[in-house]
Amino acid sequence: MADIPVVALVGRPNVGKSALFNRIIGDDTAIVSEEAGTTRDRHFALAEWQGRPFWLVDTGGLVEDSDLPMDVAIKRQVKEAIAEADLMLLIVDAKAGVHPSDSRIIDLLRNARKPWVLVANKVDDPQKSDYFEFFNLGAGDVIPVSAANGKNSGDLLDIVVKQLPNTDGDGRVEALRVAVVGRPNVGKSSFINKLLGEERLVVSDIAGTTRDSIDTPFTYHGRQFIFVDTAGLRRQSKVDDGVEFYSSLRTRRAIDRADICILMIDATEGLHNQDLKIATLAWEAGRGLIVVVNKWDLKEKDDKTSAKFVKDAGEKVPYLKWVPFLFTSAISGQRVNKVLELIVEVEAERDKRISTSDVNDALQELLARRQPPQAAGHEIKLNYATQVETAPPQILVFGNNPDLVAEHYIRYLHNGFREKWGFIGNPLNIVMRRKGGRD
């Protein structure tokens, strides 16, 4: 992240910051709603214009003179976003006109002593708009745009890239995406904040505080990660308002875009069926998986409690036997940093490639131990095997009747290959294929 400049969108609630964010990055990543305050955290995304990459940061709406805990937290987040930014875009609502809060936000930006641009949003037709009143704010030129239809967004981006600081290198990022998933209020945001050593995400006792998927870059031993803090996934029957519905969709998309998922579980509540459903979403999507059991300091336990927790989980869902578990406390910081080592380990297992000769040797050992059972009077012969994919690993096994191989025997091969090479934290796909033919 150090070589890529940061552009932050700031402004009052409901002026269209998230809509403009989506327009610039070309995706409906941030939730857009008529409900003021929908965006509560800093929301990162990598954008590019004229070959210049930059981090775009969407922030919550600033509400002045409010003592409400959420408004105070959002104000703190916006100030941190400004502190990180190389350039700020102050978004104002051209239809609503100049608001007293706009002037106070301008004072905040001036005190930061960084470049910023005043952007009048909701100007669908510059010839018919009276956005010129914003010149009275003394902020220099006002850039009219419409996030809804994209008018003048290209002109705005031309101005943005001209004001970006020069960077070294080509700015390309090959970061490992790590999605932190789980039910609401299990401590996902607190966990990431403790890991990063700062309050990067809004934390509240109110379940569902995080609604969007929040991208947070982080570097560990020279390796770039992007942590994605996702909205908690509830059972579908519990998703009863539009914003929560879209939050669930964003979480599923975050899983699809991730390389590794961290499933966070509340130790005081134990392993719920919804936890297992979320884990299965990630596993079936082919993502690496780590289970973090949070609030472990609040759990009544002895020296065997963690082992029993892992054993019980593996009995409920067999693939969890191959997933690493970490027992932590996001509040005290207990073992939180250990997750970085696990991420590196799971990534290495994810990219592991076994030579064809070693795969075939392992297959022959398994066949010598147990031959595949006959099916419908047909003899089944397995001839050879090879690993054809990584991330996640996939092994093809060739034989004469691949469609007749029993599921329990495929599990036997799966477990045998696992015992040899682990592939810890990753799904291992075994595909049966006819010798000289197709699946």
The 8 nearest C-alpha neighbors of each residue, nearest first, counted from 0:
[[1, 3, 2, 216, 217, 4, 172, 223],
 [0, 2, 3, 4, 166, 5, 170, 218],
 [3, 1, 166, 0, 167, 170, 4, 168],
 [2, 4, 0, 53, 1, 170, 52, 5],
 [5, 3, 53, 85, 54, 2, 163, 6],
 [4, 6, 54, 84, 85, 53, 55, 7],
 [5, 7, 86, 55, 84, 87, 54, 56],
 [6, 8, 56, 87, 84, 55, 88, 57],
 [9, 7, 88, 57, 87, 56, 89, 58],
 [10, 8, 89, 58, 90, 88, 7, 87],
 [9, 11, 90, 89, 60, 61, 91, 12],
 [10, 12, 60, 61, 14, 62, 13, 100],
 [60, 13, 11, 35, 14, 36, 61, 10],
 [12, 14, 35, 15, 11, 33, 60, 36],
 [15, 13, 92, 12, 91, 16, 11, 90],
 [14, 16, 18, 13, 17, 19, 120, 146],
 [17, 15, 19, 18, 14, 20, 8, 90],
 [16, 18, 20, 19, 15, 29, 31, 21],
 [19, 17, 15, 21, 20, 16, 146, 31],
 [20, 18, 146, 22, 16, 21, 17, 23],
 [19, 21, 17, 23, 18, 22, 16, 24],
 [22, 20, 18, 26, 27, 19, 24, 23],
 [21, 23, 19, 25, 20, 24, 146, 18],
 [24, 22, 20, 25, 21, 19, 46, 152],
 [23, 25, 21, 46, 26, 22, 20, 44],
 [26, 24, 22, 23, 21, 27, 20, 28],
 [25, 27, 21, 28, 24, 22, 23, 29],
 [28, 26, 21, 29, 30, 25, 22, 31],
 [27, 29, 26, 21, 30, 249, 211, 212],
 [30, 28, 17, 27, 211, 31, 21, 20],
 [29, 31, 211, 32, 28, 17, 27, 37],
 [32, 30, 17, 18, 29, 33, 37, 15],
 [31, 33, 34, 30, 37, 242, 35, 13],
 [32, 34, 35, 13, 31, 37, 36, 15],
 [35, 33, 32, 37, 36, 13, 31, 242],
 [36, 34, 13, 12, 37, 33, 32, 60],
 [35, 37, 38, 12, 60, 59, 39, 34],
 [36, 38, 35, 34, 39, 32, 30, 31],
 [39, 37, 59, 36, 40, 58, 30, 60],
 [38, 40, 59, 37, 73, 36, 58, 201],
 [41, 39, 200, 201, 58, 42, 59, 38],
 [40, 42, 58, 57, 56, 43, 76, 80],
 [41, 43, 213, 57, 56, 214, 40, 58],
 [44, 42, 56, 214, 55, 215, 213, 54],
 [45, 43, 55, 54, 46, 214, 56, 42],
 [44, 46, 54, 53, 55, 52, 43, 47],
 [47, 45, 53, 24, 52, 54, 44, 55],
 [48, 46, 52, 51, 53, 50, 49, 45],
 [49, 47, 51, 50, 52, 156, 46, 160],
 [50, 48, 51, 47, 160, 157, 52, 156],
 [49, 51, 48, 47, 52, 169, 160, 170],
 [50, 52, 48, 47, 49, 53, 160, 170],
 [53, 51, 47, 46, 170, 50, 48, 3],
 [54, 52, 4, 46, 3, 5, 45, 47],
 [53, 55, 5, 45, 44, 46, 6, 4],
 [54, 56, 6, 44, 43, 7, 5, 45],
 [57, 55, 7, 43, 42, 8, 6, 41],
 [58, 56, 42, 8, 41, 7, 17, 20],
 [59, 57, 41, 40, 9, 77, 8, 56],
 [58, 60, 39, 38, 73, 40, 36, 61],
 [12, 59, 61, 11, 10, 36, 62, 58],
 [62, 60, 11, 74, 10, 12, 63, 59],
 [61, 63, 70, 65, 60, 11, 64, 12],
 [64, 62, 65, 61, 100, 103, 70, 74],
 [63, 65, 66, 62, 70, 71, 67, 100],
 [66, 64, 63, 67, 62, 70, 71, 68],
 [65, 67, 68, 71, 64, 70, 69, 63],
 [66, 68, 70, 65, 69, 71, 72, 64],
 [69, 67, 71, 70, 72, 66, 65, 203],
 [68, 70, 72, 71, 67, 73, 203, 39],
 [71, 69, 73, 67, 72, 68, 74, 62],
 [70, 72, 68, 74, 69, 73, 67, 66],
 [73, 71, 69, 75, 70, 74, 68, 76],
 [72, 74, 76, 70, 75, 71, 59, 69],
 [75, 73, 77, 71, 76, 72, 61, 70],
 [74, 76, 72, 78, 73, 77, 79, 71],
 [77, 75, 73, 79, 74, 78, 80, 72],
 [78, 76, 80, 74, 79, 75, 58, 73],
 [77, 79, 81, 75, 80, 76, 82, 74],
 [80, 78, 82, 76, 81, 77, 83, 75],
 [79, 81, 77, 83, 82, 78, 84, 76],
 [80, 82, 84, 78, 79, 83, 77, 7],
 [81, 83, 79, 80, 84, 78, 111, 85],
 [84, 82, 80, 81, 79, 85, 5, 7],
 [85, 83, 5, 81, 86, 6, 82, 7],
 [84, 86, 5, 4, 6, 113, 83, 87],
 [87, 85, 6, 114, 115, 84, 7, 5],
 [88, 86, 115, 7, 6, 8, 89, 116],
 [87, 89, 8, 116, 115, 117, 90, 7],
 [90, 88, 117, 9, 10, 118, 116, 8],
 [89, 91, 118, 10, 119, 88, 9, 117],
 [92, 90, 119, 14, 120, 118, 93, 10],
 [91, 93, 14, 120, 95, 94, 119, 96],
 [94, 92, 96, 130, 119, 95, 120, 121],
 [95, 93, 92, 96, 121, 122, 130, 128],
 [94, 96, 92, 93, 97, 98, 91, 14],
 [97, 95, 93, 94, 92, 98, 130, 132],
 [96, 98, 133, 99, 101, 95, 132, 93],
 [97, 99, 100, 101, 96, 102, 95, 91],
 [100, 98, 101, 102, 97, 103, 104, 63],
 [101, 99, 103, 98, 102, 104, 63, 11],
 [100, 102, 104, 98, 99, 103, 105, 97],
 [103, 101, 105, 100, 104, 99, 106, 136],
 [104, 102, 100, 106, 105, 101, 107, 99],
 [103, 105, 107, 101, 106, 102, 100, 108],
 [104, 106, 102, 108, 107, 103, 109, 101],
 [107, 105, 109, 103, 104, 108, 110, 102],
 [106, 108, 104, 110, 105, 109, 103, 111],
 [109, 107, 105, 111, 110, 106, 104, 112],
 [110, 108, 106, 111, 112, 107, 105, 113],
 [109, 111, 107, 112, 108, 106, 113, 105],
 [110, 112, 108, 109, 113, 107, 82, 81],
 [113, 111, 110, 109, 114, 108, 115, 107],
 [112, 114, 111, 115, 86, 85, 109, 108],
 [115, 113, 86, 87, 112, 116, 85, 162],
 [116, 114, 87, 86, 88, 113, 117, 89],
 [115, 117, 88, 89, 118, 87, 114, 141],
 [116, 118, 89, 141, 88, 142, 90, 119],
 [119, 117, 142, 90, 141, 89, 143, 120],
 [120, 118, 143, 91, 93, 92, 142, 90],
 [119, 121, 144, 145, 92, 122, 93, 91],
 [122, 120, 145, 123, 93, 92, 144, 94],
 [123, 121, 145, 144, 124, 120, 125, 143],
 [122, 124, 145, 121, 125, 150, 144, 148],
 [123, 125, 126, 122, 127, 128, 150, 145],
 [126, 124, 128, 127, 122, 123, 143, 130],
 [127, 125, 124, 128, 129, 123, 122, 130],
 [128, 126, 125, 124, 129, 123, 122, 130],
 [127, 129, 125, 130, 126, 124, 122, 93],
 [128, 130, 131, 132, 127, 93, 125, 96],
 [129, 131, 93, 132, 128, 133, 119, 96],
 [132, 130, 129, 133, 134, 141, 135, 128],
 [133, 131, 134, 130, 135, 129, 97, 96],
 [132, 134, 135, 131, 136, 130, 97, 141],
 [135, 133, 136, 132, 131, 137, 139, 141],
 [136, 134, 133, 137, 132, 138, 131, 139],
 [137, 135, 134, 138, 133, 102, 132, 139],
 [138, 136, 135, 139, 134, 133, 140, 102],
 [137, 139, 136, 134, 140, 117, 141, 135],
 [140, 138, 137, 141, 134, 117, 136, 116],
 [141, 139, 142, 138, 134, 117, 116, 137],
 [140, 142, 117, 118, 143, 139, 119, 134],
 [141, 143, 118, 119, 117, 140, 144, 155],
 [144, 142, 119, 122, 118, 120, 141, 151],
 [145, 143, 120, 151, 122, 150, 152, 119],
 [144, 146, 121, 150, 122, 147, 120, 149],
 [145, 147, 19, 149, 18, 148, 22, 144],
 [146, 148, 145, 149, 18, 121, 19, 22],
 [149, 147, 145, 150, 146, 123, 22, 144],
 [148, 150, 146, 145, 152, 147, 151, 22],
 [149, 151, 145, 144, 152, 148, 123, 146],
 [152, 150, 144, 154, 153, 155, 149, 143],
 [153, 151, 155, 149, 154, 150, 144, 156],
 [154, 152, 156, 155, 151, 157, 150, 149],
 [155, 153, 157, 151, 152, 156, 158, 142],
 [154, 156, 152, 158, 153, 157, 159, 151],
 [157, 155, 159, 153, 158, 154, 160, 152],
 [156, 158, 154, 155, 159, 160, 153, 161],
 [157, 159, 155, 161, 156, 160, 162, 154],
 [160, 158, 156, 162, 157, 161, 155, 163],
 [159, 161, 163, 162, 157, 158, 156, 51],
 [162, 160, 158, 159, 163, 157, 164, 156],
 [163, 161, 160, 159, 164, 158, 86, 114],
 [162, 164, 160, 161, 159, 165, 4, 86],
 [165, 163, 166, 162, 4, 85, 161, 160],
 [164, 166, 163, 167, 4, 2, 3, 162],
 [167, 165, 2, 164, 168, 3, 170, 4],
 [166, 168, 2, 169, 165, 170, 3, 1],
 [167, 169, 170, 166, 2, 171, 3, 165],
 [168, 170, 171, 167, 166, 51, 52, 2],
 [171, 169, 168, 3, 52, 2, 172, 167],
 [172, 170, 169, 173, 52, 168, 3, 2],
 [173, 171, 174, 170, 223, 0, 169, 3],
 [172, 174, 171, 175, 223, 224, 222, 176],
 [173, 175, 223, 224, 172, 176, 225, 222],
 [174, 176, 224, 225, 258, 177, 223, 173],
 [175, 177, 225, 257, 258, 224, 226, 174],
 [176, 178, 226, 259, 260, 257, 227, 225],
 [179, 177, 227, 260, 257, 226, 180, 261],
 [180, 178, 261, 228, 260, 227, 262, 229],
 [181, 179, 262, 229, 261, 178, 263, 231],
 [182, 180, 263, 231, 262, 232, 274, 183],
 [181, 183, 231, 232, 233, 185, 184, 274],
 [184, 182, 231, 207, 206, 185, 232, 181],
 [183, 185, 206, 186, 207, 182, 231, 204],
 [184, 186, 265, 183, 187, 264, 182, 263],
 [187, 185, 189, 184, 188, 190, 293, 329],
 [186, 188, 190, 189, 185, 191, 179, 228],
 [187, 189, 191, 190, 186, 200, 192, 202],
 [190, 188, 192, 186, 187, 191, 329, 193],
 [189, 191, 329, 187, 193, 188, 192, 186],
 [192, 190, 194, 188, 193, 189, 195, 187],
 [191, 193, 198, 189, 195, 197, 194, 190],
 [194, 192, 196, 190, 191, 195, 189, 329],
 [193, 195, 191, 192, 196, 336, 190, 335],
 [196, 194, 192, 193, 197, 191, 217, 199],
 [195, 197, 193, 194, 192, 198, 191, 199],
 [198, 196, 192, 195, 199, 193, 194, 200],
 [197, 199, 192, 200, 196, 201, 193, 195],
 [198, 200, 197, 192, 201, 76, 41, 195],
 [201, 199, 198, 40, 188, 202, 192, 41],
 [200, 202, 40, 72, 203, 39, 199, 188],
 [201, 203, 188, 200, 189, 208, 204, 72],
 [204, 202, 205, 208, 201, 206, 69, 184],
 [203, 205, 206, 202, 184, 208, 207, 186],
 [204, 206, 203, 208, 207, 184, 202, 183],
 [207, 205, 184, 183, 208, 204, 203, 209],
 [206, 208, 209, 183, 205, 231, 210, 230],
 [209, 207, 206, 205, 210, 203, 202, 201],
 [210, 208, 230, 207, 211, 229, 39, 40],
 [209, 211, 230, 246, 208, 207, 212, 243],
 [212, 210, 246, 230, 213, 209, 29, 229],
 [211, 213, 229, 228, 227, 249, 230, 250],
 [212, 214, 42, 228, 227, 211, 215, 43],
 [215, 213, 227, 43, 226, 42, 225, 44],
 [214, 216, 226, 225, 227, 43, 213, 217],
 [217, 215, 225, 224, 226, 0, 214, 218],
 [216, 218, 224, 223, 225, 215, 219, 226],
 [217, 219, 223, 222, 224, 221, 220, 216],
 [220, 218, 222, 221, 223, 217, 224, 339],
 [221, 219, 222, 218, 223, 339, 343, 217],
 [220, 222, 219, 218, 223, 224, 217, 174],
 [223, 221, 219, 218, 220, 224, 174, 175],
 [224, 222, 218, 174, 217, 175, 219, 221],
 [225, 223, 175, 174, 217, 216, 176, 218],
 [224, 226, 216, 176, 215, 217, 177, 175],
 [227, 225, 177, 215, 214, 178, 176, 224],
 [226, 228, 178, 214, 213, 179, 212, 177],
 [229, 227, 213, 179, 212, 178, 188, 226],
 [230, 228, 212, 250, 180, 227, 179, 211],
 [229, 231, 210, 209, 246, 211, 250, 212],
 [232, 230, 183, 182, 181, 229, 233, 207],
 [231, 233, 182, 247, 181, 183, 230, 234],
 [234, 232, 182, 237, 235, 231, 238, 183],
 [233, 235, 237, 236, 273, 232, 238, 182],
 [236, 234, 238, 237, 233, 239, 232, 244],
 [235, 237, 234, 238, 239, 233, 244, 240],
 [238, 236, 235, 234, 239, 233, 240, 243],
 [239, 237, 235, 236, 244, 243, 240, 233],
 [238, 240, 237, 241, 243, 236, 244, 235],
 [241, 239, 243, 242, 238, 244, 245, 237],
 [240, 242, 244, 243, 245, 239, 238, 246],
 [241, 243, 245, 244, 240, 246, 32, 30],
 [244, 242, 246, 245, 241, 240, 238, 247],
 [245, 243, 241, 247, 246, 242, 238, 240],
 [244, 246, 248, 242, 247, 243, 249, 241],
 [247, 245, 243, 249, 210, 244, 248, 211],
 [248, 246, 250, 244, 245, 249, 232, 243],
 [247, 249, 245, 251, 246, 250, 252, 244],
 [248, 250, 252, 246, 247, 251, 253, 245],
 [251, 249, 253, 247, 252, 248, 229, 246],
 [250, 252, 254, 248, 253, 249, 255, 247],
 [251, 253, 255, 249, 254, 250, 256, 248],
 [252, 254, 250, 256, 251, 255, 249, 257],
 [255, 253, 251, 257, 252, 256, 281, 178],
 [254, 256, 252, 253, 257, 251, 284, 281],
 [257, 255, 253, 254, 252, 258, 176, 178],
 [258, 256, 176, 254, 259, 255, 177, 178],
 [257, 259, 176, 286, 177, 287, 175, 256],
 [258, 260, 287, 177, 286, 257, 288, 178],
 [261, 259, 178, 288, 177, 179, 287, 262],
 [260, 262, 179, 289, 290, 288, 180, 178],
 [263, 261, 290, 180, 181, 291, 179, 289],
 [264, 262, 291, 181, 292, 290, 180, 261],
 [263, 265, 292, 293, 185, 266, 291, 262],
 [264, 266, 185, 293, 267, 268, 292, 294],
 [267, 265, 269, 268, 295, 294, 292, 293],
 [268, 266, 265, 298, 269, 297, 294, 295],
 [269, 267, 266, 265, 270, 271, 264, 298],
 [270, 268, 266, 267, 265, 271, 264, 308],
 [269, 271, 274, 272, 268, 264, 312, 275],
 [272, 270, 274, 273, 269, 275, 268, 264],
 [271, 273, 275, 274, 276, 270, 277, 234],
 [272, 274, 276, 271, 275, 277, 234, 182],
 [275, 273, 271, 277, 272, 276, 278, 270],
 [274, 276, 278, 272, 273, 277, 279, 271],
 [275, 277, 273, 279, 278, 274, 280, 272],
 [276, 278, 280, 274, 279, 275, 273, 281],
 [279, 277, 275, 281, 276, 280, 282, 274],
 [278, 280, 282, 276, 281, 277, 283, 275],
 [281, 279, 277, 278, 283, 282, 284, 276],
 [280, 282, 284, 278, 279, 286, 283, 254],
 [283, 281, 279, 285, 284, 286, 280, 278],
 [282, 284, 285, 280, 281, 279, 286, 426],
 [283, 285, 281, 282, 286, 280, 255, 254],
 [286, 284, 282, 283, 391, 426, 281, 287],
 [287, 285, 259, 281, 282, 258, 284, 288],
 [286, 288, 259, 425, 424, 260, 258, 345],
 [289, 287, 260, 424, 259, 261, 425, 286],
 [288, 290, 261, 323, 322, 262, 424, 324],
 [289, 291, 262, 324, 261, 263, 325, 323],
 [292, 290, 325, 263, 324, 326, 293, 262],
 [291, 293, 326, 264, 266, 263, 265, 327],
 [292, 294, 327, 328, 265, 295, 266, 264],
 [295, 293, 328, 296, 266, 297, 265, 327],
 [294, 296, 298, 297, 293, 327, 266, 328],
 [297, 295, 294, 298, 328, 327, 299, 331],
 [298, 296, 295, 294, 299, 267, 266, 328],
 [297, 299, 295, 296, 267, 300, 266, 294],
 [300, 298, 297, 301, 296, 295, 267, 304],
 [301, 299, 304, 298, 302, 303, 305, 295],
 [300, 302, 303, 304, 299, 305, 298, 306],
 [301, 303, 304, 300, 305, 306, 307, 299],
 [304, 302, 306, 301, 305, 307, 300, 308],
 [303, 305, 307, 300, 301, 306, 302, 308],
 [304, 306, 308, 307, 303, 309, 302, 326],
 [307, 305, 309, 303, 308, 304, 310, 302],
 [306, 308, 310, 304, 305, 309, 311, 303],
 [307, 309, 305, 311, 306, 310, 304, 312],
 [308, 310, 312, 306, 307, 311, 313, 305],
 [311, 309, 307, 313, 312, 308, 306, 314],
 [310, 312, 314, 308, 313, 309, 307, 315],
 [313, 311, 309, 315, 314, 310, 316, 308],
 [314, 312, 317, 320, 319, 316, 310, 315],
 [313, 315, 311, 312, 316, 317, 310, 320],
 [314, 316, 312, 313, 311, 317, 319, 275],
 [315, 317, 313, 314, 318, 319, 312, 275],
 [318, 316, 313, 319, 320, 314, 315, 312],
 [317, 319, 320, 316, 321, 313, 322, 426],
 [318, 320, 322, 313, 321, 317, 316, 312],
 [321, 319, 313, 318, 322, 317, 309, 310],
 [322, 320, 319, 423, 318, 424, 323, 425],
 [321, 323, 424, 319, 320, 423, 289, 288],
 [324, 322, 289, 424, 290, 321, 325, 423],
 [325, 323, 290, 291, 289, 322, 326, 309],
 [324, 326, 291, 292, 290, 327, 323, 338],
 [327, 325, 292, 291, 295, 293, 324, 334],
 [328, 326, 293, 333, 334, 295, 335, 292],
 [329, 327, 294, 333, 293, 330, 332, 331],
 [328, 330, 190, 332, 189, 331, 193, 327],
 [329, 331, 328, 332, 189, 193, 190, 294],
 [332, 330, 333, 328, 329, 296, 327, 193],
 [331, 333, 329, 335, 328, 330, 334, 193],
 [332, 334, 328, 327, 331, 335, 329, 330],
 [335, 333, 337, 327, 336, 332, 326, 328],
 [336, 334, 332, 337, 333, 327, 338, 194],
 [337, 335, 338, 334, 339, 194, 340, 332],
 [338, 336, 334, 335, 339, 340, 341, 325],
 [337, 339, 341, 336, 340, 335, 342, 325],
 [340, 338, 342, 341, 337, 336, 343, 219],
 [341, 339, 343, 338, 337, 342, 344, 336],
 [340, 342, 344, 338, 339, 343, 345, 337],
 [343, 341, 339, 345, 344, 340, 346, 338],
 [342, 344, 346, 340, 341, 345, 347, 339],
 [345, 343, 341, 347, 342, 346, 340, 348],
 [346, 344, 348, 342, 347, 424, 343, 349],
 [345, 347, 349, 343, 344, 348, 342, 350],
 [348, 346, 344, 350, 349, 345, 351, 343],
 [349, 347, 422, 345, 351, 346, 350, 423],
 [348, 350, 390, 346, 347, 391, 351, 345],
 [349, 351, 347, 389, 348, 390, 346, 352],
 [352, 350, 348, 349, 347, 389, 353, 422],
 [351, 353, 350, 354, 389, 386, 392, 388],
 [354, 352, 355, 386, 357, 358, 351, 385],
 [355, 353, 357, 356, 358, 352, 386, 385],
 [356, 354, 385, 358, 357, 359, 353, 386],
 [355, 357, 359, 354, 358, 360, 385, 353],
 [356, 358, 360, 354, 359, 355, 361, 353],
 [359, 357, 355, 361, 360, 356, 385, 384],
 [360, 358, 362, 356, 361, 357, 384, 383],
 [359, 361, 357, 363, 362, 358, 356, 364],
 [360, 362, 364, 358, 359, 363, 357, 365],
 [363, 361, 359, 365, 364, 360, 366, 358],
 [362, 364, 366, 360, 365, 361, 367, 359],
 [365, 363, 367, 361, 362, 366, 360, 368],
 [364, 366, 368, 362, 363, 367, 369, 361],
 [367, 365, 363, 370, 369, 368, 364, 362],
 [368, 366, 364, 365, 369, 363, 370, 362],
 [369, 367, 365, 366, 364, 370, 363, 362],
 [368, 370, 366, 367, 365, 371, 364, 372],
 [369, 371, 366, 372, 367, 368, 365, 380],
 [370, 372, 408, 379, 373, 369, 404, 380],
 [373, 371, 370, 374, 379, 405, 404, 378],
 [372, 374, 378, 377, 379, 376, 371, 375],
 [373, 375, 377, 376, 403, 372, 378, 404],
 [376, 374, 377, 373, 403, 378, 372, 379],
 [375, 377, 374, 373, 378, 379, 372, 403],
 [378, 376, 374, 375, 373, 379, 400, 403],
 [377, 379, 373, 380, 376, 374, 372, 400],
 [378, 380, 373, 400, 377, 399, 371, 381],
 [381, 379, 398, 399, 382, 378, 400, 371],
 [380, 382, 398, 397, 383, 379, 399, 396],
 [383, 381, 398, 397, 380, 384, 396, 434],
 [382, 384, 397, 359, 396, 381, 385, 362],
 [385, 383, 396, 395, 359, 397, 358, 394],
 [386, 384, 355, 395, 394, 358, 387, 396],
 [385, 387, 394, 393, 388, 395, 353, 355],
 [386, 388, 393, 394, 385, 395, 389, 392],
 [389, 387, 393, 392, 386, 390, 391, 394],
 [388, 390, 392, 391, 350, 349, 393, 352],
 [391, 389, 349, 392, 350, 388, 285, 286],
 [390, 392, 389, 349, 285, 426, 425, 393],
 [393, 391, 389, 388, 427, 390, 428, 349],
 [392, 394, 428, 388, 386, 387, 427, 429],
 [393, 395, 386, 429, 385, 387, 430, 428],
 [396, 394, 430, 384, 385, 431, 429, 386],
 [395, 397, 384, 431, 432, 383, 430, 394],
 [398, 396, 432, 434, 433, 383, 382, 381],
 [399, 397, 381, 434, 433, 382, 380, 400],
 [398, 400, 433, 380, 434, 401, 379, 381],
 [401, 399, 403, 402, 398, 379, 433, 404],
 [400, 402, 431, 403, 432, 433, 404, 398],
 [403, 401, 400, 404, 431, 438, 432, 405],
 [404, 402, 401, 400, 374, 405, 379, 373],
 [403, 405, 401, 402, 406, 408, 371, 400],
 [406, 404, 408, 407, 403, 409, 372, 371],
 [405, 407, 409, 408, 410, 404, 411, 403],
 [406, 408, 410, 405, 409, 411, 404, 412],
 [407, 409, 411, 410, 405, 406, 412, 371],
 [408, 410, 412, 406, 411, 407, 413, 405],
 [411, 409, 413, 407, 408, 412, 414, 406],
 [410, 412, 408, 414, 409, 413, 415, 407],
 [413, 411, 415, 409, 410, 414, 416, 408],
 [412, 414, 410, 416, 411, 415, 409, 417],
 [413, 415, 417, 411, 416, 412, 410, 418],
 [416, 414, 412, 418, 417, 413, 411, 419],
 [415, 417, 419, 413, 418, 414, 412, 420],
 [418, 416, 421, 414, 420, 419, 415, 413],
 [419, 417, 415, 416, 421, 420, 414, 413],
 [420, 418, 416, 417, 421, 415, 361, 414],
 [419, 421, 417, 418, 422, 416, 353, 423],
 [420, 422, 417, 423, 418, 419, 416, 321],
 [423, 421, 348, 425, 420, 349, 424, 417],
 [424, 422, 421, 321, 425, 322, 348, 345],
 [423, 425, 322, 288, 287, 345, 321, 323],
 [426, 424, 287, 423, 422, 349, 288, 391],
 [425, 427, 285, 391, 282, 428, 424, 287],
 [428, 426, 392, 393, 425, 429, 391, 422],
 [427, 429, 393, 394, 430, 426, 392, 391],
 [428, 430, 394, 393, 395, 427, 431, 413],
 [429, 431, 395, 396, 394, 428, 432, 393],
 [432, 430, 396, 401, 395, 397, 438, 429],
 [431, 433, 438, 397, 401, 437, 396, 434],
 [434, 432, 436, 398, 397, 399, 401, 437],
 [433, 435, 397, 398, 436, 399, 432, 382],
 [434, 436, 433, 437, 397, 432, 398, 399],
 [437, 435, 433, 434, 432, 438, 397, 399],
 [436, 438, 433, 432, 435, 434, 431, 401],
 [437, 432, 433, 431, 436, 401, 430, 402]]
